[in-house]
């Protein structure tokens, strides 16, 4: 498999937590960059069916962690200059990236184009949105668990996307929160065709393979050394070396790079 040219944004942006005193946005990139975000209060003009955007003055602090040669995780924290962000109103955001003299944002990266396949916006909105629900009487919540790319049923996250597209401006119906239980991926039950992709992507993200034989020297020996890198080769290793109990562990993820690749593949169409 040839070398992969990774996109700037590997996954995200994802609003990880939103409350009146702080909004946190998560994003993964393939390059180191300085990031800041702006947040807007959105009001609608019912007569013209358009939206107005007012910048909310907020402090932005971004923490970046280099997880691999081409894997950088950013947590963007926005705190209002005034006491709290407005509640029960539509809020939008944009993210700006700086690398040297190069400046980009979600629009220049093609994520705000209304007709683009990777657009993060709904309807005629200019930005991706959220809202803070402070109602004590009702809340609309989405619930989910682990994503399984080779699952037999329909993708419920796509169903949630369609719901948001339909009700993005109706805050009485639009869900305000997504709760996800579990690990959000299947680390044991991994589809055969994904294994070479995950292996290659892991190498590109991290920059080197993790020497698992330093943890268990038996992995230097045959047939385990070959089985470790084969499709459907890990069941015996996982049961007898790792003492895992899964009966579907023939492709079980083991290295950090493999886990990182799987999460990115599950959470973003970019890869």
N, C-alpha and C positions, 0 to 999 in steps of 0.2 A: 504494500500500500504506500503510495507516494506521500510526501510531506503535506500536511494540512495547513492551509492559510486560514487562521482563526479570525472570526469577526471581532470587532472592537468590544461589543457587548456580547458576553457569553450567555448571560441569563439576567432577567430582570428588566426594568425595575419592579420590585415587589414592595408594597407597603407592608412592612412587618408588624408595625404597631402604630396605632393612632389614638391619641387621647387629647383632651383640650390643652394640656401643657406641653405636649411633645409629639411630633410625628417622625417616625423612623422609616427610612427607605433603604432597602438592600439592593445591591447590584453587583454583578461579577463581570470583570473585564479581562481581556487578554493582555492589556498593556497597563503599565503604571501611568496614572494621570491624576491631576488635581480635579476634584469634583465639588461643585456646590449646586444647590437647588433653590428655586424660587417657588413660592406658593401663592395662589391667587384665590380671592373670593369671587365666585361666579354668580352673577344675577342675570335673569332672563327678561327679555323684552317681549311680552306676549303679543304685542301688536305686530312687530316685525319678525317674530320667531327667531331672534338672534340673542347672543349672549354678550355681556360685558364682563371684563376681567380687571379686577383691582388687586394690585400687589399688596400682600399682607407683610408688613415689616416683621422680619424674623431673623434670629441668629441661626447661622448654619455652621455646623461642625461635622466634618467627615473624618472617620477613622478608616485607614486602609491597612489591610494585612496581606502581605505577599505569601501565598500558599504554594506557589510553584513558579517555574520560569515564565509561564504564560497564564498565570491564574492569580488575579488580585480581587479580593473581596472588600467591598466598601459599605460602610454603614453611615448613612447620611441622617443626621439628627437636626431637626428644625424645632426651634423654641420661639414662641411669640415674644415680641418686644413688650407688648401689653400683657395683661394677666393670662389670657387664654385665647386659643383659636376659636372662631365662631362655630357654634354647634347648629345642627339641623339646617345646614345650608351647604350648597355644593362648593367644594374646594378643588382647585386644579393645581398641577405642579409641572414644572419643567426642570430638567437636569442639564447642567452645563459641564463640559469636559475640557480640560486644558492640558496639552502636552507641548512643552516648549512654547512656540509662537502659534501653534495650531489650536483653534477654538472650534468646538462642536457642541451641539445640543441634540435633544431628541428629534427635533425637526430636521436638522441637517443629516442625521443618521437614518432618516426615512421612517421614523416611528410615529410621526404625527400626520402623515398624509392620509386624508379621509378615504381615499380609494386604494391605498396601499395594502398589500397582503399582510404586512407586519404592523399595521396601525394599532396604537394603544388607545385611540379615541373612539367615542360613540357619537352617532348623529352628526350634528354640526359643531360639536365642541372642538376647541383648539388644543386641549390638553387632556391627559388622563386625569381621572377624578376620584374623589373619595368624599365621605361626609362623616361627621361625628354625631352619633345619635345620643342625645341626653334624655330621651323619653323614658320615664319610669313605667309607662303603661304597655309599650310593645317594642319589640325588636325583631327584625328579620335577620336570621343567621343562616349561613351555609355551613354544612358540616361535611367533612371528608376524611379519608384515611390515606392509604398508600396508593401511589400511581403504579399501574402495571401496563407497560406499553403493549404487551401481547395478550392483554385481557380479552375475554370473549364478549364482554358487553360494551355498550356505548361509553364514551368518555364523559363522565359527569362534569368534569371541569369545563368542557365545551358547552354543556348544557347551562352551566352557571354563566358562561360568557354570553350566551344567547339571552338569558334572563336579564343580565345587566344592560345589554344592548337595547332591549325592549323598554326597560324601566329606569334608565340611567338618570332621568330628570324627575322621577316620581319618588321622593324620599320617604313616602309612607309605605311604599311597596319594595323599593330597592333594598337588597341586603346591605347591611353596614359592616358585617364582620364575617370572616371565614375562619372557622376552627378546623385544624387538621390534627388528627390523632396519629399515633404510631410514628414510624420512621419516615414516612412519605415516599419511600421506594421499597421495592423488594430486592434485598441484597442476596437472597439465596436463589429464588426462582427467576433466573435471568434467561431470556430467550437466546437460543443458539446464534442467530445472525448478529446479535449485538456484541458478542464476545470479541471478535476481531476489531470492531469499531471502538469498543471501550478500551481495548489494549492499546491501540494506536493513539487514541485521544488522550489517554492517561499519560503516555510518553510525551506527547506534545505539551500538555498542560504543566506537568511537573518538571520535565527536562531530563529525567533519569528514572530508571526502574528501581523500586525499593528492594533491597537484598533480603528477601524473606528467609534465605538459608542461614542468615545470622541469628534468626530466632529459633530455627530448628534445622540442624545440620543434615537431617535425613532428606531434606529437600534438594541437597546436592546430588543425591544418589538416584539411580534409575530403579523403578520406572517413574519415581515421583517427580524428578526434574522435568521430564517430558510431559507428564500428566498435568503438571501445574499450569502449563501454557497451552493445553489442548482444550478444544471444545468438549464439554462433558467429561473433563478429566479430574475434577476435584472432589467427588463425593467421598472417596476413601480418605483423602487428606483431611477433609472437614470433620468426618466422623471420628477418625482414629488419632489424628494429630491435634486437632483443635477441640475435639469433644463437643462439637455442635450436634444438635438433635434433629435438624431439618432433614427430611427425606427427599428434598428437592435441591440439594446443594451441589449438584454436579458442575454448575457454573458459578458457584458462590463467589462474590466479590471478596478480595482479601486486602489489597493495598489501599492506601489513602487515595492515590491517583485514580484507581478504579471506582471508588465510591464517589469521588468528585465528578468524574466523567458521567456516571450514572445519574447523579442529581441534576447535572446540567442538561443532559439529554431528556430527562423527565420534565424539566421545568421551562424549557425554552425551545422554540422552533429553529433558533438560529443555527444550531449544530446538526 
